[in-house]
């Protein structure tokens, strides 16, 4: 164990297979439920799996009832021969859905040590953000189950765990939340929504502009935060001196889970330790810390310090580390309010270089025009970047 740890103001965490073994409980629940459909309805497994792969991701991962309805609507579950057959088919479909939901409820749990580790960072003064590609409604339901189980099925305990996270970043839900959140307490749903930003541009990881947006929300620089994740896509989000802690333990999947994921999960993802490691090497992503045995190992390398606080007003400001322009100079720590930088300002290679938040917030699409040309200081003489801006 290290005796000297590095201070960090913000811990940015992926969720799936970083904080919880999503692929395991998803694989067990989905495999058994699809098996019940295949056997009960007399469907070929490979044909059924190919049909499932075409369904919206939210259904495949987080809402088996919606998945079953989608398969039925699109003609992938066959047709009833008569009213009696229709009744029997309905029983089979309901049974498969119940299998899925029961397993999800029991198995949706944090990895060992996750709540305690997050609480330790918070007690030391650091902020916590969850940054995931999961749809908002699916994230709420999953996090409710994880927090509720961790709190010993105590509502107040689950609420306290959720409120220990300063902010959540997620993808838009595929459809209305009403059905998927029907078994989640309304108070929990509302409280979590108040702490959530939804990426309306629907751009998935790896996504540096989104990470820039997160850092701007908390008013810090890249080297003052850490990104923790299990996949190559998480590694690709860390930039300009931001350390990446690879949750290697989350990339280690059972062979059966890998096979199922390749059949019916996202085709753009890499599954299993070998594939993830290969992709990280191919993309030349930098791994600063490897967590072999669990999330709690993060405390062997980092400790929390105050200095980051979620502030949505910061979304309309640009923080400067150092920059010289043709017409004026700004110094470290200066804030330029009311300007939304739209294009990537690629002078950010490591701490000490200029830092600009470089994209419009996803919910503020707009047209910009080249308004200023900034040049770096003496160490980058001659390099320029045209920065279209949009005045507030």
C-alpha positions in Angstrom: 0.0 0.0 0.0 1.3 3.5 -0.9 2.1 5.8 2.0 1.9 8.9 -0.2 -1.3 9.4 -2.1 -2.2 12.1 -4.7 -4.9 14.7 -3.9 -8.0 14.8 -6.1 -10.9 17.2 -6.1 -13.3 15.3 -8.2 -13.8 11.5 -8.7 -15.6 10.8 -12.0 -16.9 7.2 -12.2 -18.3 5.1 -14.9 -21.1 2.9 -13.6 -21.4 -0.5 -15.4 -18.7 -2.9 -14.3 -16.9 -0.1 -12.4 -19.3 0.2 -9.5 -21.4 -2.9 -10.1 -21.1 -6.1 -12.0 -23.7 -5.2 -14.6 -22.7 -7.7 -17.2 -23.0 -10.6 -14.7 -26.5 -9.8 -13.5 -27.6 -8.7 -16.9 -26.2 -11.9 -18.5 -27.7 -14.2 -15.9 -31.2 -12.5 -16.0 -31.3 -12.0 -19.7 -29.9 -15.4 -20.6 -32.5 -17.2 -18.4 -35.4 -15.0 -19.6 -34.6 -15.5 -23.2 -34.1 -19.2 -22.6 -37.7 -19.3 -21.2 -39.0 -17.6 -24.2 -37.1 -19.8 -26.7 -38.1 -23.0 -25.0 -41.7 -22.0 -24.1 -42.5 -20.6 -27.6 -40.5 -23.1 -29.6 -38.1 -20.5 -31.0 -34.6 -21.1 -32.4 -32.1 -19.5 -30.0 -29.9 -18.0 -32.7 -32.8 -16.5 -34.6 -34.2 -15.0 -31.4 -30.8 -13.6 -30.4 -30.4 -12.0 -33.8 -33.8 -10.3 -33.4 -33.0 -9.1 -29.9 -29.8 -7.4 -31.2 -32.1 -5.2 -33.4 -34.1 -3.9 -30.4 -33.3 -0.5 -28.7 -30.5 -0.8 -26.2 -32.6 0.4 -23.3 -34.9 -2.6 -23.8 -32.0 -5.1 -24.2 -30.2 -4.0 -21.0 -32.8 -2.6 -18.7 -36.4 -3.4 -19.6 -37.2 -7.0 -20.5 -41.0 -6.3 -20.6 -40.4 -3.6 -23.2 -38.1 -6.0 -25.1 -40.7 -8.7 -25.2 -43.4 -6.3 -26.4 -41.0 -5.1 -29.1 -40.2 -8.6 -30.3 -44.0 -9.4 -30.4 -44.8 -6.2 -32.3 -42.1 -6.9 -34.9 -43.2 -10.4 -35.5 -40.2 -12.2 -33.8 -42.2 -14.3 -31.3 -44.5 -16.1 -33.8 -48.3 -16.0 -33.7 -51.0 -17.8 -31.7 -52.9 -20.6 -33.4 -56.1 -20.1 -31.4 -57.4 -18.3 -28.3 -56.1 -21.1 -26.0 -52.7 -20.9 -27.6 -52.7 -17.1 -27.2 -53.5 -17.5 -23.4 -50.6 -20.0 -23.0 -48.2 -17.8 -24.9 -49.1 -14.9 -22.6 -48.3 -17.0 -19.5 -44.9 -17.9 -21.0 -44.1 -14.3 -21.8 -45.1 -13.1 -18.3 -43.1 -15.8 -16.7 -39.9 -14.8 -18.7 -40.4 -11.2 -17.7 -40.9 -12.1 -14.0 -37.7 -14.2 -14.1 -35.8 -11.3 -15.5 -37.1 -8.7 -13.0 -36.6 -11.0 -10.0 -33.0 -11.7 -10.8 -32.3 -8.1 -11.5 -33.6 -7.0 -8.2 -31.6 -9.6 -6.3 -28.3 -9.2 -8.2 -28.1 -5.4 -8.7 -25.5 -4.6 -6.1 -22.4 -2.5 -5.7 -19.1 -4.2 -5.9 -17.7 -4.8 -2.4 -16.3 -1.6 -0.9 -17.8 0.8 -3.4 -20.2 2.8 -1.0 -17.5 3.0 1.7 -14.8 4.2 -0.8 -17.1 6.9 -2.2 -18.0 8.0 1.3 -14.3 8.3 2.2 -13.7 10.6 -0.7 -16.7 12.7 0.3 -15.6 12.9 3.9 -12.2 14.1 2.7 -13.9 16.9 0.8 -13.9 15.6 -2.8 -16.9 15.7 -5.1 -18.3 12.6 -6.9 -19.8 12.4 -10.4 -21.2 9.4 -12.3 -20.6 9.6 -16.0 -22.3 6.8 -18.0 -23.7 5.9 -21.4 -26.7 4.3 -19.7 -30.1 5.9 -20.4 -31.4 8.2 -17.7 -34.4 6.1 -16.6 -32.4 2.9 -16.7 -29.7 4.5 -14.5 -32.3 5.6 -12.0 -33.8 2.2 -11.6 -30.5 0.4 -11.5 -29.0 2.8 -9.0 -32.2 2.5 -6.8 -31.8 -1.2 -6.7 -28.1 -1.0 -5.9 -28.6 1.6 -3.2 -31.6 -0.1 -1.7 -29.7 -3.4 -1.5 -26.6 -1.7 -0.1 -28.8 0.0 2.6 -30.3 -3.2 3.7 -33.6 -2.4 2.0 -34.0 0.8 3.9 -35.4 3.8 2.0 -33.6 6.5 3.9 -30.3 4.7 3.6 -30.8 4.4 -0.1 -31.6 8.1 -0.4 -28.4 8.9 1.6 -26.3 6.8 -0.8 -27.8 8.6 -3.8 -27.3 12.0 -2.3 -23.6 11.2 -1.7 -23.2 11.6 -5.5 -23.0 15.3 -6.5 -24.2 14.8 -10.1 -25.1 12.1 -12.6 -24.5 12.3 -16.4 -26.5 10.0 -18.6 -28.1 9.5 -22.0 -31.7 10.3 -23.0 -34.3 7.6 -22.2 -35.7 5.8 -25.2 -39.2 6.5 -24.2 -41.4 7.6 -21.2 -40.0 6.6 -17.8 -43.3 5.6 -16.3 -43.2 1.8 -16.9 -39.5 1.2 -16.2 -39.6 3.3 -13.0 -42.9 1.9 -11.7 -41.3 0.1 -8.8 -39.0 3.0 -7.8 -40.2 5.4 -5.1 -41.3 8.7 -6.7 -39.3 10.7 -4.1 -36.1 8.8 -5.1 -36.8 9.4 -8.8 -37.4 13.1 -8.4 -34.3 13.6 -6.2 -32.1 11.8 -8.6 -33.4 13.7 -11.6 -32.6 16.9 -9.9 -28.9 15.8 -9.8 -28.8 14.7 -13.4 -27.6 16.1 -16.8 -28.7 14.3 -19.9 -26.6 14.3 -23.0 -29.1 15.5 -25.5 -26.6 15.3 -28.4 -26.6 11.5 -27.8 -22.9 11.2 -28.3 -21.4 8.2 -26.5 -18.0 7.6 -25.0 -15.1 8.1 -25.6 -16.1 11.8 -25.5 -13.6 14.4 -24.4 -16.1 17.3 -25.0 -18.5 15.8 -22.5 -15.7 15.4 -20.0 -14.7 19.0 -20.5 -18.3 19.8 -19.7 -18.2 17.8 -16.5 -15.0 19.6 -15.4 -16.6 23.0 -16.2 -19.6 22.1 -14.1 -17.3 21.5 -11.1 -14.9 24.4 -11.8 -11.7 22.4 -12.0 -8.9 21.6 -14.4 -8.2 18.1 -15.8 -5.3 17.2 -13.5 -7.5 18.0 -10.5 -9.9 15.1 -11.2 -9.7 11.4 -11.9 -11.6 9.2 -14.3 -12.4 5.6 -13.1 -13.7 3.1 -15.6 -13.4 -0.5 -16.9 -13.5 0.0 -20.7 -11.4 1.5 -23.4 -14.2 4.0 -23.9 -13.7 5.3 -20.4 -9.9 5.5 -20.9 -10.6 7.7 -24.0 -12.4 10.3 -21.9 -9.4 11.3 -19.8 -7.4 14.1 -21.4 -4.8 16.8 -20.9 -3.2 15.4 -17.7 -6.4 13.9 -16.2 -5.4 10.6 -14.7 -7.2 7.4 -15.6 -7.7 4.6 -13.2 -8.5 1.4 -15.1 -11.0 -0.9 -13.2 -9.4 -4.0 -14.6 -11.5 -6.1 -12.2 -14.6 -5.0 -14.1 -13.2 -6.1 -17.5 -12.8 -9.7 -16.3 -16.0 -11.4 -17.4 -17.1 -15.0 -17.4 -16.9 -16.7 -20.7 -20.6 -17.3 -20.9 -21.3 -13.6 -20.3 -18.9 -12.6 -23.0 -20.6 -15.0 -25.5 -24.0 -13.7 -24.6 -22.8 -10.0 -24.8 -21.4 -10.6 -28.3 -24.7 -12.1 -29.4 -27.2 -9.5 -28.1 -25.3 -6.5 -26.6 -23.8 -3.5 -28.2 -21.6 -4.4 -31.3 -19.4 -1.3 -30.7 -18.2 -2.5 -27.3 -15.3 -4.7 -26.4 -16.0 -7.5 -24.0 -13.6 -9.3 -21.7 -10.1 -8.5 -20.5 -8.3 -9.5 -23.7 -10.4 -7.4 -26.0 -10.4 -4.3 -23.7 -6.6 -4.4 -23.2 -6.0 -4.8 -26.9 -8.3 -1.8 -27.7 -6.6 0.4 -25.1 -3.2 -0.4 -26.6 -4.4 0.2 -30.2 -5.8 3.6 -29.3 -2.7 4.4 -27.2 -4.8 5.4 -24.2 -2.8 6.1 -21.1 -3.5 4.1 -17.9 -2.1 5.8 -14.8 -3.4 3.4 -12.2 -4.7 -0.2 -12.5 -7.2 -1.4 -10.0 -6.8 -5.2 -9.9 -9.0 -6.3 -7.0 -11.7 -3.7 -6.5 -12.8 -0.1 -6.4 -11.4 0.4 -2.9 -7.8 0.2 -4.2 -8.4 3.7 -5.4 -7.7 4.9 -1.9 -4.2 3.4 -2.1 -3.3 6.0 -4.7 -5.6 9.0 -4.2 -7.2 11.0 -1.4 -10.0 13.6 -1.6 -9.5 17.3 -1.0 -12.0 20.2 -1.2 -12.1 22.5 -4.1 -14.8 21.1 -6.5 -18.5 21.9 -6.2 -21.2 21.3 -8.8 -22.2 24.7 -10.1 -24.4 24.8 -13.3 -23.7 28.5 -13.7 -20.1 27.6 -14.6 -21.5 26.1 -17.8 -21.7 29.7 -19.1 -18.1 30.6 -18.2 -14.6 29.7 -19.5 -11.8 29.2 -17.0 -8.3 30.2 -18.2 -5.1 28.7 -17.0 -3.0 30.9 -19.1 -3.6 32.5 -22.5 -2.4 35.4 -24.6 -4.5 36.8 -27.5 -3.6 39.4 -30.1 -5.6 42.0 -28.3 -5.5 41.2 -24.6 -3.9 38.9 -22.0 -5.7 36.9 -19.3 -4.0 35.2 -16.4 -4.4 32.0 -14.5 -7.8 31.6 -12.8 -9.5 34.3 -14.8 -13.1 33.7 -15.7 -14.6 35.0 -18.9 -18.4 34.8 -18.4 -21.1 34.8 -21.1 -19.1 33.0 -23.8 -19.8 29.5 -25.0 -16.8 28.1 -26.9 -18.0 25.9 -29.7 -15.0 24.3 -31.4 -12.2 22.3 -29.9 -9.3 24.5 -28.9 -6.5 21.9 -29.1 -3.8 23.6 -27.1 -4.4 21.2 -24.1 -1.7 18.6 -24.0 -0.7 18.6 -20.3 -1.1 20.6 -17.1 0.4 24.1 -17.4 -0.8 24.6 -20.9 -3.8 26.7 -21.8 -7.2 25.3 -20.7 -10.5 26.2 -22.4 -13.8 24.5 -22.2 -14.4 24.0 -25.8 -18.0 23.1 -26.7 -21.4 24.5 -26.3 -23.4 22.7 -23.6 -25.3 19.8 -25.3 -28.6 21.4 -24.6 -27.6 24.7 -26.2 -27.1 24.0 -29.9 -26.4 27.0 -31.9 -24.4 28.6 -34.7 -21.1 30.4 -34.0 -18.9 32.5 -36.2 -15.1 33.0 -35.8 -14.9 35.8 -33.3 -11.4 35.7 -32.0 -8.0 34.1 -32.7 -6.1 33.2 -29.6 -2.4 32.4 -29.5 -0.5 30.5 -26.8 2.2 31.9 -24.6 5.9 31.8 -25.4 6.2 28.0 -25.1 3.8 27.6 -28.0 4.8 30.6 -30.2 3.2 30.6 -33.6 0.4 28.1 -32.9 -3.1 29.5 -33.3 -6.6 28.3 -33.0 -9.7 30.0 -34.4 -12.4 29.8 -31.7 -16.0 30.5 -32.8 -17.9 31.9 -29.9 -21.5 32.7 -29.1 -22.3 35.6 -26.9 -24.8 35.0 -24.1 
